[in-house]
């Protein structure tokens, strides 16, 4: 097969569509995206597949889809088997210390459920915005603090992250140790575009993940700068709260997994 790559104009064809179908089946690509066009999201999914399936370091972040990836992915889909060296690298990557960062950050946040801004409406929270050094909407800063406390090397006080769209952008392009995921687990991040305007304005940490990725699927989170219920602002509510959420379709809910750098 030809090697598929992110180029302009984009590569198109049945081979692209077949690759996309396999990436969807393996949960590296969102369902409904087998359009036969090798765009940025398919390239991201290929990069994620290379990393999670244990490709060597020089290929671990490759955005190309070629014969070797196709053969390894096909074998994985058929019987969950990998070549021995690949299986060893996969185990090392998925069981590395960074794999526990999300869960540790979730537990750290759990201890701050109920905290509110002081004074109300000020965006001042000692352990989030004040700690980060930027007084403003603080949901991303709350997530950052929790992950720093959990040992993350991706989230950095005063630098990464205070702005939700940056988290989404880096995850979509597999940058800085973040990846978009379609099989979220406890401790992964979830970013929301509440009004559908194309700008993600809120982030929380997944507690109980959804059982499917369909519109309306329920899940629970812990997040900063939201409200305790649906009556207040969901992205500027001034509190750290444990919430019940549902997936908003149309690409307005993005789950993010931290793989480390």
N, C-alpha and C positions, 0 to 999 in steps of 0.2 A: 504494500500500500504506500501511497505518497505520505510524506511527513507533513502534517498540518501545523501551520504556524500563524501567529497573529501578524498579518501584513495588511497593507492598504493598496488596492481595494481588498476586502476580506476574501478568503478562500471559501468556496461554496461547493456543494455537491452531496451525493448520496453517502460518500465516505465520511463527510463531516457529520451528517445526520446519524450514521451508524455509530460513530464515536460518541456523539452526544447521548444516544440512547444507553450506551454502556455506562457512561459517566452518571447519568440519571439513576440507573438501576443500582449503582454502587453508592448513591447518595452524595456524590461529589458535585452534582449539578441539580438545580431545581427542576422539578417536573414541568413539562410544557415548553421546555427550551430546546427541543430537538428541531430546530428550524433550518438546519443545513447550512448555517452561516457561522464560520469560526471567528467569533467576536471576543471581546475582553472577558466575558463571563465564562465562556468555554475554555479560554486559555487559563483563567484562574482555576477552573475545575481540574484541568490537566496538571497544573502545578501541584495542587493538593493531592491528586492521585499519586504523582511521583513521590511525594514526601511520605504519605501514609502507607504506601505499598513497599517502602523500604529501598527505593532506588539509591545508588551510590551518591555520595555527597555532591559530586560535580553535576549530577542530574536531579538532585532532590528538589530543586525549585524551577525546573524547566517548564515553560509554558507551551511546549510543543507536544503534539500527539503523533507518535510514530509507531512503527511495527513492534518495537520492544514493549512499549507501554500497552499496546493493544493486546499482545500475547499475555503479558503478566496480568492485566486487568481481566481478560477473558477467563484465565485460570482461576483468579480470585472469585469471580462471579459464579463459576461452575462448582467449586468445591472448597472455597476459602483456603486454598493451598497456595504457597509461594515458594520460589526457589529458596534454598536454605539460607544463603547470605541475606536475601531480602527479608526473610522472616525474622532473622536476628536483628537487623536494623529497624524493622517495624516495631518490634517489641521494645527495643531501646528507646525509640522516639516516643512511643505512646506511654511508656512507663517511666519516662524521665521525670525529674523533680518538678518540671513545669506542669506536668499533668495534674499535680495536686494544687497548683496555685489557685485555680478557679474555686475549688471546693473550700480551700482555706479562706479565701476572700469572702465567700458566702457566709461562712461561720463568723468571720470578723464583723461583717455587716449585721448579722443577726443580733449581735450585742448592742447595736445602735438603733434598732427599730424603736420608734417613738420619739427620737430626737427631733427637735424643731429649730428653726432659725431664732437667733436671739440678737436684737429684738425681732419680733415678727415682721416679715416683709423686707428684711434687710439683706438677705442672701448671705448673712454671716453665720457660719457654722464652724466651730473651733477646729473640728477634726477633718473638715472638707475644704471649704473655700479659704478660710483663714490659714489653714495648714499649707494649702497649695500656693497661696500668695496672690490670689486673684479673686476679688469680691464680685461675684456675679452668679448667674444660674449654675448650680453646683452638682447636677446629677452625675456628670462625667468626672468631676473632681472627687465625688464620693466613691465612685467605682475605682478610680485611680488610687485613692488612699487605701482602700481595702486590698487591692492587688499588690501595692508596695509592701503592706504589712505581711502579705502572704509570700513575699519573696520574688515577685515578678521583676524581670530585667527589662521588660517591654514598656511598662508604665513607670514614668519617672516624675517625681515631684517637681512642679514648676515648668515642665516641658511637655510631657505626654501623659494624659490627655485632659484637656479642659473643654474640648469642643467635640460634640457628638459626630458631626459630619466627617471629621478627620479619622475617627475610629472606623466609620463605615468605609471611607475611601481606602484606607490602608488594608482593611480586611478584604475588600473586593479585588484588590490588586495584589494580595498576598504579600504585603509589605510589613516590615518591622515586627515580624513574628505573629501577625494576626491573619486569620483566615475566616472567610465566610463558611458556615457549616449548615448542613441541612439535616443533621442528626444531633441537635443540641443536647447537652447533659447538664446536670447541676453544676453551677459555677461558671458556665458560659455567659456571655453578655448578650443582651437583646436590645436592639436599637429600633426606635419607632418614629415613623413619619405620621404624626397624628392627623394632620389636616390634608394629607395627600398633595402638598405643594411641592414635593420633591426635595425638601430639606429635612433631614432627620434631626429631631429636636429633643430626644430623650433617650436615656440608656438606663437599664437596670440589670441586675444579675439574676440569672435563672435559678429558681429553687426546685420546683417540680416541673420537668420539661413536658412539652406537648407530646402526645402519642402519635400525632400525625402533623404534617406541615400544611394542611388545608386551611382555607379561610374559616375563622371561627373556632379553631381548635383551642381548647383551654390549656393554660399553664399558670404557674405562680412564680412570683419574683420577689426580690427585695431591692428597693431602689431609693435613692436620695432625691430630694426636691420634687416630691409628688404629694398627693393628698391621701388621706387615710381611707377615702371612699370615692365614689364616682361623682360626688357633688362638687368637688373642688377642681382646681387646675391639675391636670395629670402630669404636666411637664414643668410646672412652676408652683407647686403646692406647698413648698416650705417644710416638708417633713420627710423623714426616712421611714418607709412603711413596707409592710408585707402585703403584697397585692395579688389578686386574681386577675389574669389578663386573658385575652384571646388574640389569636393571630389575625392581623389585618392583611388581607390579600393584596395582590397587585404590586408586590415588591416593597410594601410599606413596612414590613417587619423583617429585620435582618438579624440573624443570630451570628455571633462572632466567637470563635475559639482561639485561644492563645496557645501557640505552639513553641514560643520562645525564639531566641535568635542564636 
